[in-house]
């Protein structure tokens, strides 16, 4: 089974509907004002034809700028840690670690939205109609060779509720967040990673 972390390293108008315009402002406010946080998430990945789905669960923590942790627990364990300089991807089943420089791993990616990237420099922003009880903003990467087509960020009020990623191949990944704690203070060691003894480390 293809594992989902590549989706994150490869994951946030008009007078006729004035409420829609607020979604972009909410996204900007989230990037500017929410400096840290934690949440649980469920990630559902759907194949381009919509026929296949797989679901994973885990926890997410971040501190701006450039530090985050995605810890997948079900149905298999995975860990992604960004320490501000590098991004570490650890697969316990294979005892394998991949590491990349932060600037190469993020750029204009969905993770950059959450980690505090250059929002308006890297993305074209647009408000979308409300859906599923959420207010949505869409961010499309300005660089043409991006690994994803768009990321849509859903808010419930000012709280982050969902991130929907459409990759370059038409595969969709929806992260639904719960137990969101904005401006929580995760322990600093959550954003440090040391490869386990005997792990195969691939420096990309």
C-alpha positions as a printed Julia matrix, in Angstrom:
204×3 Matrix{Float64}:
   0.0    0.0     0.0
   1.37   3.38   -0.95
   1.99   5.44    2.15
   0.55   8.98    2.51
   3.46  11.1     3.7
   4.54  11.95    0.13
   1.36  13.97   -0.18
   2.74  16.31    2.46
   6.34  16.55    1.22
   5.91  16.15   -2.39
   0.2   19.95    3.12
  -4.07  25.62    3.59
 -15.41  36.61   -4.09
 -17.64  38.77   -5.5
 -20.51  40.95   -4.29
 -23.05  38.17   -4.82
 -21.61  36.23   -1.88
 -19.65  38.57    0.38
 -19.21  35.94    3.11
 -16.93  33.94    0.81
 -14.33  36.69    0.82
 -13.8   36.1     4.55
 -12.28  32.66    3.89
  -9.09  34.12    2.43
  -8.87  36.59    5.32
  -9.33  33.69    7.75
  -6.5   31.76    6.1
  -4.22  34.81    6.22
  -5.14  35.36    9.86
  -4.44  31.72   10.67
  -0.95  31.9     9.14
  -0.23  35.24   10.82
  -1.77  34.78   14.27
  -1.66  31.08   15.11
   1.97  30.5    15.99
   1.64  26.96   17.29
  -0.92  24.26   17.86
  -1.86  20.62   17.99
  -4.7   18.46   16.71
  -5.71  14.92   15.9
  -6.48  14.09   12.3
  -8.05  11.53   10.01
  -6.62  11.42    6.5
  -8.62   9.92    3.64
  -6.84   9.42    0.32
  -8.99   8.9    -2.78
  -7.68   7.61   -6.11
  -8.1    9.81   -9.22
 -11.08   7.74  -10.42
 -12.7    7.9    -7.0
 -12.86   4.12   -6.77
 -10.3    3.48   -4.04
  -9.98   5.05   -0.63
  -7.67   4.48    2.31
  -7.83   6.07    5.72
  -5.13   6.78    8.3
  -5.22   8.5    11.69
  -2.74  10.35   13.8
  -1.71  13.53   15.59
  -0.31  16.81   14.3
   1.7   19.53   16.09
   3.44  22.65   14.82
   5.36  25.73   15.87
   6.02  28.49   13.36
   8.25  28.96   11.56
   9.16  25.66   10.03
   8.59  23.08   12.76
   5.9   20.43   12.6
   5.24  16.81   13.43
   2.81  14.39   11.79
   2.61  11.14   13.74
   0.53   8.47   11.99
  -0.79   5.76   14.34
  -3.38   3.73   12.38
  -3.37   1.46   10.45
   0.44   1.67   10.42
   2.96   3.91   12.13
   4.81   6.7    10.33
   6.49   9.87   11.49
   7.28  13.16    9.74
   9.29  15.74   11.69
  10.41  19.17   10.49
  12.99  20.71   12.8
  13.33  24.08   11.06
  16.29  23.0     8.95
  15.47  19.5     7.76
  12.44  17.29    7.22
  12.71  13.72    8.5
  10.46  10.9     7.27
  10.61   7.72    9.35
   9.04   4.39    8.43
   9.26   2.08   11.49
   8.19  -0.99    9.5
  11.2   -0.64    7.21
  13.39   1.03    9.85
  14.14   3.58    7.14
  14.65   7.33    7.4
  14.61   9.88    4.58
  15.91  13.38    5.24
  15.83  16.5     3.05
  16.77  20.14    3.58
  13.78  22.21    4.68
  13.88  24.59    1.71
  13.85  21.68   -0.75
  11.22  19.65    1.07
   8.65  22.39    1.54
   8.66  25.29   -0.92
   5.11  25.87   -2.14
   3.57  22.77   -0.56
   0.54  22.15    1.68
   2.87  21.65    4.63
   4.31  25.11    3.99
   0.86  26.61    4.55
   0.73  25.07    8.01
   4.37  25.71    8.83
   4.21  29.4     7.92
   5.49  29.7     4.38
   5.35  32.82    2.21
   1.61  32.61    1.62
   0.93  35.24   -1.04
   4.39  34.91   -2.57
   4.03  31.18   -3.22
   0.27  30.78   -3.71
  -2.66  32.27   -5.61
  -5.52  32.53   -3.11
  -9.25  32.35   -3.74
 -12.32  32.05   -1.53
 -14.73  29.19   -2.26
 -18.38  28.57   -1.37
 -19.12  27.14    2.07
 -19.27  23.34    2.08
 -19.89  20.69    4.76
 -20.5   23.43    7.31
 -17.04  24.91    6.73
 -15.67  28.06    5.14
 -13.09  27.24    2.44
 -10.11  29.02    0.9
  -8.15  27.63   -2.03
  -4.4   28.03   -2.53
  -2.79  27.15   -5.85
   1.01  27.09   -6.19
   2.45  29.74   -8.47
   5.31  27.5    -9.56
   4.27  25.42  -12.55
   6.18  22.23  -11.68
   4.53  21.73   -8.3
   3.69  18.23   -7.09
   0.12  19.28   -6.36
  -2.61  21.2    -8.16
  -4.3   22.87   -5.23
  -4.89  22.8    -1.51
  -8.19  23.83    0.05
  -8.26  24.83    3.69
 -11.52  24.59    5.63
 -12.29  26.61    8.75
 -15.01  26.38   11.37
 -15.09  29.96   12.52
 -11.41  30.8    12.88
 -10.43  27.24   13.77
  -8.65  24.98   11.29
 -10.98  22.07   10.47
  -9.8   20.45    7.23
  -7.17  20.47    4.5
  -7.97  18.98    1.09
  -5.04  18.35   -1.25
  -5.31  17.55   -4.96
  -1.99  16.27   -6.24
  -0.55  16.52   -9.76
  -1.94  13.07  -10.65
  -5.5   13.79   -9.54
  -5.27  11.93   -6.23
  -7.16  13.65   -3.42
  -6.18  13.66    0.25
  -8.55  15.05    2.88
  -7.25  15.71    6.4
 -10.05  16.31    8.9
  -8.86  17.8    12.2
 -10.33  17.35   15.67
  -9.28  18.33   19.2
  -7.7   21.46   17.73
  -5.71  23.55   20.23
  -4.59  26.82   18.61
  -1.5   28.43   20.14
  -0.83  25.41   22.32
   2.8   24.95   23.32
   4.14  21.58   22.17
   7.32  20.39   23.89
  10.44  21.47   21.92
  11.73  17.9    21.73
   8.7   16.97   19.62
  10.46  18.69   16.7
  13.78  16.9    17.12
  14.55  13.61   15.45
  17.45  11.19   15.86
  17.48   8.13   13.58
  17.03   4.91   15.59
  20.03   2.58   15.87
  20.46   0.51   12.74
  18.06   2.58   10.66
  18.81   2.98    6.96
  19.19   6.74    6.44
  18.64   8.13    2.95
  19.96  11.67    2.61
  18.12  13.27   -0.28
